[in-house]
Amino acid sequence: MTATALRALTLRQLRFFSVLVAEGQFGRAARRLSITQPALSNAIKQMEKLVGAELLTRSTHKLELTPLGAEVLARTDFLVNTIDTALRDIENTVARGRAFVRIGVIPSASARVVAAVSEFLAGAGTVRKAHAIDLAWRDAPSNTLLAEVRDGRLDLAVAAITEPPGGLACVDLFRDPLVVVVRIDHRLARAGEAATWQDIGGERLALFESGSMPALGESALAQFAQGVGPYRVRYAETLYALVR
């Protein structure tokens, strides 16, 4: 594989590769792309020739990414999503004279972040008007937001992390305490002081679904929860009902 050969890769080939992996079958991918199956197969073969290695292993029933194919796919999805986003931005700018900035935020911080950004923009109205910027907000768990920033579907995100994720630049904005919610007559409520992981290790816990709780909490539970698996909930109302 050489840099010169890779520069010959086309957006068409990258998009075909991304769709093929998503569909898992040449026939379905060809229908989605509105091309013939031989045309898709030839495009993938040309891409593999330029890369200098197989990206997929093919069998009668399924396609599997090679290790190199998995690495190429991550960058392919980023490029395709970034270009698609840029084209939509150009379309919006031409049609409305404004550009979008896409911001992701975890639900627990959304009120604080949106209010702070709105206050800042209200005080910087002249700057915003001059640059013709609109904001598009998305709320989702941290792992979803980080994946969408990495793939180019979001420009930036406010997420809860314990360690900087690979391939992304991070800046500390604020720190939130991790709290345990109990009934007012629970022993931990009566203690009147911060609970440790050892304190709650023997309790049956309810946690938000994966991606909503920092990895620190998961590792601490594995150490102190004594094999008792937690309930997994999606909404705060469900969690409160379980506690009551």
BABALO-359357 format. One record per residue (C-alpha): residue number from 1; residue in one letter; chain; x, y, z. Coordinates in Angstrom, 2 decimals, always signed. Example, Ala and Ser with C-alpha at 12.3 -4.5 7.8 and 13.67 -1.06 7.14 Angstrom:
<atoms>
  num  residuo  cadena     east    north       up
    1        A       A   +12.30    -4.50    +7.80
    2        S       A   +13.67    -1.06    +7.14
</atoms>
This chain:
<atoms>
  num  residuo  cadena     east    north       up
    1        M       A    +0.00    +0.00    +0.00
    2        T       A    +1.42    +3.41    -0.98
    3        A       A    +0.18    +6.92    -0.37
    4        T       A    +0.04    +7.48    -4.11
    5        A       A    -2.20    +4.45    -4.64
    6        L       A    -4.48    +5.40    -1.76
    7        R       A    -5.02    +8.86    -3.24
    8        A       A    -6.68    +7.12    -6.16
    9        L       A    -9.48    +5.89    -3.88
   10        T       A   -12.76    +7.56    -4.72
   11        L       A   -15.66    +8.64    -2.55
   12        R       A   -17.81    +6.26    -4.58
   13        Q       A   -15.64    +3.29    -3.60
   14        L       A   -15.57    +4.33    +0.06
   15        R       A   -19.34    +4.73    +0.15
   16        F       A   -19.84    +1.35    -1.52
   17        F       A   -17.55    -0.30    +1.05
   18        S       A   -19.36    +1.33    +3.98
   19        V       A   -22.80    +0.30    +2.71
   20        L       A   -21.65    -3.24    +1.91
   21        V       A   -20.39    -3.78    +5.45
   22        A       A   -23.58    -2.28    +6.90
   23        E       A   -25.80    -4.56    +4.80
   24        G       A   -23.60    -7.64    +5.13
   25        Q       A   -24.47    -8.92    +1.67
   26        F       A   -23.65    -7.86    -1.88
   27        G       A   -27.23    -8.24    -3.10
   28        R       A   -28.78    -6.05    -0.40
   29        A       A   -26.01    -3.47    -0.67
   30        A       A   -26.38    -3.28    -4.45
   31        R       A   -30.13    -2.71    -4.14
   32        R       A   -29.60    +0.02    -1.54
   33        L       A   -27.04    +1.71    -3.79
   34        S       A   -29.21    +1.24    -6.90
   35        I       A   -26.40    -0.47    -8.82
   36        T       A   -25.83    -3.99   -10.11
   37        Q       A   -24.13    -6.58    -7.95
   38        P       A   -21.22    -7.06   -10.42
   39        A       A   -20.61    -3.30   -10.40
   40        L       A   -20.41    -3.32    -6.60
   41        S       A   -18.13    -6.35    -6.58
   42        N       A   -15.79    -4.71    -9.10
   43        A       A   -15.66    -1.49    -7.08
   44        I       A   -14.67    -3.39    -3.93
   45        K       A   -12.01    -5.37    -5.83
   46        Q       A   -10.58    -2.12    -7.21
   47        M       A   -10.51    -0.67    -3.70
   48        E       A    -8.70    -3.74    -2.34
   49        K       A    -6.19    -3.51    -5.20
   50        L       A    -5.44    +0.11    -4.33
   51        V       A    -5.13    -0.70    -0.63
   52        G       A    -2.96    -3.70    -1.44
   53        A       A    -4.74    -6.23    +0.76
   54        E       A    -8.07    -7.94    +1.31
   55        L       A   -10.61    -5.93    +3.28
   56        L       A   -13.27    -8.64    +3.42
   57        T       A   -13.40   -12.40    +3.59
   58        R       A   -16.23   -13.73    +1.48
   59        S       A   -18.27   -16.89    +1.94
   60        T       A   -21.59   -18.14    +0.62
   61        H       A   -23.56   -16.86    +3.58
   62        K       A   -21.69   -13.88    +5.02
   63        L       A   -19.00   -11.27    +4.73
   64        E       A   -16.44   -10.64    +7.45
   65        L       A   -14.00    -7.78    +7.82
   66        T       A   -10.32    -8.61    +7.93
   67        P       A    -8.35    -6.82   +10.69
   68        L       A    -7.17    -4.31    +8.11
   69        G       A   -10.71    -4.00    +6.79
   70        A       A   -11.95    -3.04   +10.26
   71        E       A    -9.32    -0.29   +10.47
   72        V       A   -10.20    +0.97    +7.00
   73        L       A   -13.93    +0.91    +7.79
   74        A       A   -13.54    +3.20   +10.81
   75        R       A   -11.81    +5.80    +8.68
   76        T       A   -14.15    +5.22    +5.75
   77        D       A   -17.24    +5.87    +7.88
   78        F       A   -15.62    +9.04    +9.22
   79        L       A   -14.83   +10.32    +5.74
   80        V       A   -18.23    +9.45    +4.27
   81        N       A   -20.15   +10.94    +7.21
   82        T       A   -17.99   +14.06    +7.21
   83        I       A   -18.50   +14.62    +3.49
   84        D       A   -22.25   +13.99    +3.76
   85        T       A   -22.44   +16.45    +6.66
   86        A       A   -20.42   +19.03    +4.76
   87        L       A   -22.68   +18.69    +1.72
   88        R       A   -25.78   +19.17    +3.89
   89        D       A   -24.15   +22.21    +5.46
   90        I       A   -23.42   +23.67    +2.04
   91        E       A   -27.01   +23.03    +1.00
   92        N       A   -28.31   +24.75    +4.15
   93        T       A   -25.95   +27.67    +3.72
   94        V       A   -27.04   +28.16    +0.11
   95        A       A   -30.74   +27.78    +0.92
   96        R       A   -30.86   +29.71    +4.20
   97        G       A   -27.61   +31.61    +4.37
   98        R       A   -26.69   +29.83    +7.62
   99        A       A   -24.48   +26.93    +8.70
  100        F       A   -25.08   +24.29   +11.38
  101        V       A   -22.91   +23.31   +14.30
  102        R       A   -23.96   +19.90   +15.62
  103        I       A   -23.56   +19.49   +19.37
  104        G       A   -24.22   +16.35   +21.39
  105        V       A   -24.86   +16.39   +25.13
  106        I       A   -25.68   +13.76   +27.73
  107        P       A   -29.22   +14.14   +29.15
  108        S       A   -28.01   +14.79   +32.71
  109        A       A   -26.06   +17.85   +31.57
  110        S       A   -28.34   +19.08   +28.79
  111        A       A   -30.18   +21.74   +30.79
  112        R       A   -26.95   +23.23   +32.13
  113        V       A   -25.11   +23.14   +28.82
  114        V       A   -27.94   +24.43   +26.63
  115        A       A   -28.62   +27.27   +29.09
  116        A       A   -24.94   +28.24   +29.22
  117        V       A   -24.55   +28.19   +25.43
  118        S       A   -27.79   +30.14   +24.93
  119        E       A   -26.65   +32.77   +27.45
  120        F       A   -23.30   +33.07   +25.73
  121        L       A   -24.84   +33.44   +22.29
  122        A       A   -27.34   +35.99   +23.56
  123        G       A   -24.42   +38.10   +24.73
  124        A       A   -22.56   +37.52   +21.49
  125        G       A   -25.44   +38.14   +19.13
  126        T       A   -23.36   +40.28   +16.79
  127        V       A   -20.75   +37.55   +16.45
  128        R       A   -23.38   +34.89   +15.82
  129        K       A   -25.14   +37.05   +13.24
  130        A       A   -21.87   +37.79   +11.48
  131        H       A   -20.99   +34.11   +11.20
  132        A       A   -24.58   +32.97   +10.47
  133        I       A   -24.53   +29.94   +12.76
  134        D       A   -27.41   +27.71   +13.84
  135        L       A   -27.05   +25.02   +16.49
  136        A       A   -28.44   +21.50   +16.17
  137        W       A   -28.64   +19.67   +19.51
  138        R       A   -28.67   +15.92   +20.13
  139        D       A   -28.95   +14.21   +23.51
  140        A       A   -27.73   +10.63   +23.94
  141        P       A   -25.53    +8.51   +26.23
  142        S       A   -21.82    +9.28   +26.31
  143        N       A   -20.68    +6.27   +24.28
  144        T       A   -23.14    +7.11   +21.49
  145        L       A   -22.02   +10.74   +21.38
  146        L       A   -18.32    +9.85   +21.31
  147        A       A   -18.92    +7.43   +18.44
  148        E       A   -20.80   +10.10   +16.49
  149        V       A   -18.03   +12.66   +17.00
  150        R       A   -15.50   +10.07   +15.87
  151        D       A   -17.63    +9.25   +12.81
  152        G       A   -18.12   +12.91   +11.91
  153        R       A   -21.87   +13.00   +12.58
  154        L       A   -21.38   +15.50   +15.43
  155        D       A   -18.99   +18.42   +15.55
  156        L       A   -18.50   +18.21   +19.31
  157        A       A   -20.08   +16.64   +22.38
  158        V       A   -20.41   +17.17   +26.11
  159        A       A   -20.02   +13.68   +27.58
  160        A       A   -19.16   +11.95   +30.85
  161        I       A   -15.77   +10.23   +30.66
  162        T       A   -13.18    +8.91   +33.08
  163        E       A   -10.33    +8.70   +30.58
  164        P       A    -9.79   +10.56   +27.29
  165        P       A   -11.09    +8.38   +24.43
  166        G       A    -8.61    +7.48   +21.74
  167        G       A    -8.56    +9.62   +18.64
  168        L       A   -10.45   +12.55   +20.19
  169        A       A    -9.29   +15.75   +21.88
  170        C       A   -10.96   +16.44   +25.24
  171        V       A   -11.25   +19.51   +27.47
  172        D       A   -12.56   +19.40   +31.06
  173        L       A   -15.67   +21.57   +31.42
  174        F       A   -16.94   +20.58   +34.88
  175        R       A   -17.13   +17.64   +37.25
  176        D       A   -20.35   +16.07   +38.48
  177        P       A   -20.63   +13.95   +41.62
  178        L       A   -21.85   +10.39   +41.29
  179        V       A   -24.72    +9.97   +43.74
  180        V       A   -26.76    +7.10   +45.14
  181        V       A   -30.53    +7.57   +45.45
  182        V       A   -32.18    +5.83   +48.43
  183        R       A   -35.38    +6.06   +50.47
  184        I       A   -35.28    +8.66   +53.24
  185        D       A   -35.48    +5.89   +55.85
  186        H       A   -32.58    +3.91   +54.34
  187        R       A   -29.48    +3.42   +56.48
  188        L       A   -27.34    +5.35   +54.00
  189        A       A   -29.69    +8.34   +54.17
  190        R       A   -29.54    +8.29   +57.96
  191        A       A   -25.75    +8.14   +57.93
  192        G       A   -25.59   +11.77   +56.80
  193        E       A   -22.28   +11.40   +54.99
  194        A       A   -20.94   +10.36   +51.60
  195        A       A   -21.35    +6.67   +50.83
  196        T       A   -18.42    +4.58   +49.66
  197        W       A   -18.56    +1.74   +47.16
  198        Q       A   -18.02    -0.64   +50.06
  199        D       A   -21.12    +0.84   +51.75
  200        I       A   -23.37    +0.04   +48.80
  201        G       A   -21.66    -3.19   +47.74
  202        G       A   -24.27    -5.38   +49.39
  203        E       A   -27.28    -3.43   +48.11
  204        R       A   -29.36    -4.32   +45.06
  205        L       A   -28.72    -1.45   +42.67
  206        A       A   -30.55    +0.11   +39.75
  207        L       A   -28.32    +1.74   +37.15
  208        F       A   -28.90    +3.52   +33.90
  209        E       A   -28.19    +1.47   +30.81
  210        S       A   -24.68    +1.03   +29.51
  211        G       A   -23.27    +4.30   +28.27
  212        S       A   -25.13    +6.39   +30.82
  213        M       A   -22.85    +5.55   +33.75
  214        P       A   -19.11    +6.26   +33.74
  215        A       A   -16.77    +3.31   +33.49
  216        L       A   -15.56    +4.11   +37.00
  217        G       A   -18.91    +3.03   +38.41
  218        E       A   -18.91    -0.20   +36.44
  219        S       A   -15.43    -1.19   +37.60
  220        A       A   -16.25    -0.34   +41.21
  221        L       A   -19.40    -2.45   +41.07
  222        A       A   -17.41    -5.39   +39.74
  223        Q       A   -15.13    -5.10   +42.75
  224        F       A   -17.64    -4.48   +45.54
  225        A       A   -21.08    -5.70   +44.41
  226        Q       A   -20.47    -9.30   +45.56
  227        G       A   -21.88   -10.84   +42.41
  228        V       A   -25.28    -9.12   +42.68
  229        G       A   -26.20    -7.84   +39.23
  230        P       A   -27.91    -4.43   +39.06
  231        Y       A   -31.22    -3.60   +37.42
  232        R       A   -30.74    -1.73   +34.15
  233        V       A   -33.13    +1.13   +33.43
  234        R       A   -33.42    +3.72   +30.70
  235        Y       A   -35.39    +6.48   +32.43
  236        A       A   -35.04    +8.23   +35.78
  237        E       A   -38.74    +7.67   +36.57
  238        T       A   -38.19    +3.90   +36.42
  239        L       A   -35.19    +4.17   +38.70
  240        Y       A   -37.13    +6.22   +41.26
  241        A       A   -39.99    +3.72   +41.20
  242        L       A   -37.62    +0.85   +41.94
  243        V       A   -36.08    +2.75   +44.86
  244        R       A   -39.48    +3.58   +46.34
</atoms>
